[in-house]
Amino acid sequence: MAIIEPFALAIAIVLSYLFEYISSYGFSIVFLTIFINIVIFPLTLRQTRSTKRMQDAQPELQKLQKQHKDNKEELNKAVAELYKEKGINPLGCIFPLIVQMPVWFALFRVLRDPLVFIPKPSALSSYLEGTTTLFYGMDLQIPPSEAGSLLEKVPYLFLILLVVLSALYQQKQITKKGNKPDNPQAKQMQTIGKVMPIFFGFISWTLPTGLVIYFLTGNIFRIGQQAL
């Protein structure tokens, strides 16, 4: 995909630059993730605020549903006006994820075929040509599914578990206890929030482990962002 190539080249340059100072492929990916999350911070902040506004508006939405329970058209109008008044974008939780997709695909390309994109000559290109990319016992260029024996898969499985748990906690941060919305759009947002962590855990099994490091670091970054 032509649109991915500029992102991949930019990511490779930043990754190579970080490796010059850190001398660790794994931690270079960690700091690359932090850098990317700082760049997209305005988008993820909007995502967090939109989700929280949706949660805060649930009592008013439930009142409107009772008030217009026999008139769906009036209910839709009232809900649209409420969203406008509260500054709620029903797609505000999804749009930042869509924007990040080119970055994910580009990072996937870089981590799958790093020597295609990493500038030469560079310390990182020499490192990748001369040895395996081990990080806490994990080869970052292969997916967990391609690790050797079951014992060798243990650190990969633990990493995937951390991705799922951190994503679930991230969702729990902005979900009020006991809040069971009747609004279909709010229900859809909550369903997506529960499914996405499982989805990322599932796809992590077949993606380069370096990308799984990206997922985990990004989750931890956003947990801190939401707490702040």
Buried (B, 14 or more C-beta within 10 A) or exposed (E): EEEBEEBBBBBBBBBBBBBEEBEBBBBBBBBBBBEBBEEBEEBBBBBBBBBBBBBEBBEBBBEBBEEBEEEEEEBEEBBEEBBEEBEBBBEBBBBBBEEBEBBBBBBBBBBBEBEEBBEEEBBBBEBBEEEEBEBEEBBBBBBBEBBEEEEEBEBBBEBBEBBBBBBBBBBEBBBEEEEEBEBEBBEBBBEBBEEBBEEBBEBBBEBBBBBBBBBBBBBBBBBEBBEE
